Amino acid sequence: MHIHINLDLKGTIRGKILNISILHVKDLDPQTRDRLLLRSLKGMEEIEDKVRKIIEDIKTRGDESIADFYREFFKTESFTKEKIRVTEEEIRESYDKVSYELIESLEIAKENIRAFHASQLPKKIWFRSVGNGALVGQVWKPIESVGIYVPGGRANYPSTALMLGVPAKVAGVKKVVAATPPRPDGTVSPATLVALDMARVDAVYRVGGAHAIAAFAYGTESIPKVLKVVGPGNVWVAAAKKILRDVIDIEFIAGPSEVLALALEDADPYYVAKDLIAQAEHDPSASAVAVTLSLEKAREIHQLLQEEVSKIKRSDIVTESLSKYGAILVAEDLDEAVDFVNNYAPEHLEIMTDNIDKGLALLGRINNAGSIFIGNNTPVPMGDYITGTNHTLPTGGNAKTRGSLGINDFIKLIDVQILTKEGIETLGPHAVRIAEAEELYNHAESIKARLKKS
């Protein structure tokens, strides 16, 4: 028997209404399920026509399109084409604008990111025998040019600068250039500039949103065309990457941040509430969902959210996010909870428990998640900032088909074959039969020419 529970948490939070419900997983109506599973990517279709116009304008007018946009957006005449590229002097001066302690922390994060991603490097070249005189193998090469997109605007993301720039350099990408949105006064976050410099990117451009993705795809007078663009962003960035992925390679659609907290019996409800809030503060389009195994724990989380949201910073953003894409769900049992997790395919999955072994035991059943955090003391922000795993992750259900950004996103694997005279004599007749079966007779003749000489 399933009891439908719909307890709305409604309260005025600094002028806004927080409306988040406790619902039973099995009682989700189609509209609610659609809201949760599609989350913010559902809004992408609504802006695609506007994004296409931005892309066409960048393609046609280049730098002038960027300058015009920011002059209008910030209501200033001071943003000119000459200001699109961040100067070396600005980058040097950025170190004086951040604390020594932050620089130290960014250095530790950089080293952890470098070490983690260096461990992902495949063997440079390998071969195996497929018969006497026949070898097959692979060699990997870095992509020659990559544009990294570091979000900005509502917050600063020096961590993302490291997460994108460091692996690209570890992979050996020759040209790594960065785009990040300017602030209203035309400057770029000093912390972001410091991190980009630590990552050894080759150039930084003050441009954000769809304009940045289009500039990387087509190039402008200031911004070089690159072969691939990587990095998370808002729905405008996601829409631009979706539209342009036949023009420029992308890693995946990395939209607004999301977390699903699977709260087991011994999960700390206070930690669950704090972690939902932490992801919700990213963006009004962020998604934060908890799945519990009991109504009692759901109610505890519900109450703690009410208490916390009323006193936190960035409460307006959190309130809007939780109201639009948040939920507290009650599963009948662990099987139902895991099924929902795999269907939701979260960017971040927290398995909240004091029993690490219990969390580890679930790894075999969790098929779809961008990154997994096990234990009450393993919040998403640790992976965001310092452990070294990559926080650029698939969102909007794309974790069903891939995982985090990694070294493989910056390299290409090239197949290699070597056949001696003996090798073609052994395997050639089989290839001839297959070619003739496909009626590609000249394929067969190419092989027969070698066989005749043997």
RAJO-V816522 format. One record per pair of residues at least 4 apart in sequence whose ideal C-beta (glycine too) atoms are under 6 Angstrom apart, sorted by the first residue. I is the first residue (numbers start at 1). J is the second residue. Records with the same first field share a line. If there is no record, write none. Layout:
BEGIN
I = J + J
END
This chain:
BEGIN
2 = 24 + 26 + 27
4 = 27
5 = 22 + 24
6 = 21
7 = 22
8 = 19 + 21
9 = 18 + 20 + 302 + 306
10 = 17 + 19
11 = 18
13 = 18 + 309 + 310 + 315 + 319
14 = 315
16 = 316 + 319
18 = 309 + 319 + 323
19 = 323
20 = 322 + 326
22 = 298 + 302 + 328
23 = 329
24 = 330
25 = 329 + 331 + 336 + 340
28 = 32 + 33
33 = 37
34 = 38
36 = 327
38 = 42
39 = 287 + 325
40 = 235 + 255 + 256 + 285
41 = 255 + 396
43 = 235
44 = 235 + 238 + 239
47 = 51 + 239
48 = 239
51 = 210 + 239 + 240
54 = 210
55 = 214
57 = 61 + 65
58 = 65 + 211 + 214 + 215
59 = 218
61 = 65
62 = 220 + 221
63 = 81 + 84 + 220 + 221 + 222
66 = 84 + 207 + 211
67 = 79 + 80 + 81
69 = 73
70 = 74 + 79
71 = 77 + 79
74 = 184
79 = 83 + 186
84 = 205 + 222
85 = 205 + 222
86 = 90 + 188 + 204 + 206
91 = 193 + 197
94 = 190 + 193 + 194
95 = 194
97 = 190
98 = 102 + 190 + 191 + 194
106 = 195
109 = 162 + 385 + 386
110 = 162 + 166 + 198
112 = 388
113 = 162 + 166 + 388
114 = 118 + 166 + 170
116 = 388
117 = 167 + 170 + 407
118 = 170
120 = 406 + 407
121 = 407
122 = 140
125 = 139
126 = 137
127 = 135 + 137
129 = 135
130 = 134 + 136
131 = 426 + 427
132 = 422 + 426
133 = 420 + 422 + 423
134 = 419 + 423 + 427
135 = 418
136 = 417
137 = 416
138 = 413 + 415
139 = 414 + 416
140 = 411 + 413
141 = 412
142 = 171 + 172 + 173 + 411
143 = 173 + 227 + 228 + 410
144 = 174
145 = 175 + 226 + 227
146 = 168 + 173 + 176 + 226 + 228
147 = 177 + 216 + 226 + 229
148 = 164 + 165 + 178 + 230 + 231
149 = 179 + 212 + 231 + 233
150 = 157 + 160 + 161 + 178 + 180 + 192
151 = 157 + 233
152 = 180 + 181
153 = 181
156 = 189 + 191 + 192
158 = 191 + 192 + 195
159 = 384 + 385
161 = 165 + 192 + 195 + 196 + 199
162 = 166 + 195 + 199
163 = 390 + 391 + 392
164 = 230 + 231
165 = 199 + 201
166 = 199
167 = 407
168 = 173 + 176 + 410
169 = 200
171 = 407 + 410 + 411
173 = 410
175 = 202
176 = 201 + 202
177 = 202 + 203
178 = 196 + 201 + 204
179 = 205 + 207 + 212
180 = 188 + 192
181 = 208
182 = 186 + 188 + 206
183 = 187
188 = 193 + 206
196 = 201 + 204
205 = 223
207 = 211 + 212
208 = 212
209 = 236 + 237
210 = 236 + 240
213 = 229 + 240 + 241
215 = 220 + 223
216 = 226 + 229
217 = 244 + 247 + 248
219 = 224 + 225
228 = 249
229 = 248 + 250
230 = 251
232 = 254 + 392
233 = 237
235 = 285
238 = 253 + 255
240 = 244
241 = 250 + 253
242 = 253
244 = 248
245 = 250
251 = 405 + 409
252 = 394 + 398 + 402
253 = 398
254 = 392 + 395
255 = 395 + 396
256 = 283 + 285 + 286
257 = 279 + 282 + 286
258 = 287 + 346 + 347 + 395
259 = 279 + 288 + 348 + 380
260 = 289 + 344 + 346 + 349
261 = 272 + 275 + 290 + 350 + 352
262 = 291 + 341 + 351
263 = 267 + 272 + 290 + 292 + 297 + 352
264 = 353
266 = 353 + 354
267 = 272 + 352 + 353
268 = 376
269 = 297 + 300 + 301 + 304
270 = 304
271 = 376
272 = 290 + 301 + 352
273 = 301 + 304 + 305 + 308
275 = 379
276 = 288
277 = 308 + 318
278 = 381
279 = 286 + 288
280 = 286 + 288 + 318 + 321 + 322
281 = 314 + 317 + 318
282 = 286
284 = 317 + 320 + 321
286 = 321
287 = 325
288 = 326
289 = 327
290 = 301 + 328
291 = 329 + 331 + 337 + 340
292 = 297 + 298 + 330
293 = 331
295 = 330
298 = 328 + 330
301 = 328
302 = 328
304 = 308
305 = 309
308 = 312
309 = 315 + 318
314 = 318
315 = 319
322 = 326
331 = 336 + 337
332 = 336
338 = 365
340 = 344
342 = 367 + 368
345 = 368 + 397 + 399 + 400
346 = 369
347 = 370 + 393 + 395
348 = 371 + 380
349 = 369 + 372
350 = 373
351 = 359 + 362 + 374
352 = 376
353 = 358 + 359
354 = 376
356 = 375
359 = 374 + 375
362 = 366
368 = 399 + 400
369 = 399
370 = 393 + 394 + 399 + 404
371 = 383 + 393 + 404
373 = 378 + 380
374 = 378
381 = 385
382 = 387
383 = 387 + 389 + 391
384 = 391
390 = 404 + 405
392 = 405
393 = 404
394 = 398 + 399 + 402
405 = 409
419 = 423 + 424
421 = 454
424 = 428 + 450
425 = 454
428 = 447 + 451
431 = 447
432 = 444 + 447
435 = 440 + 443 + 444
436 = 444
END
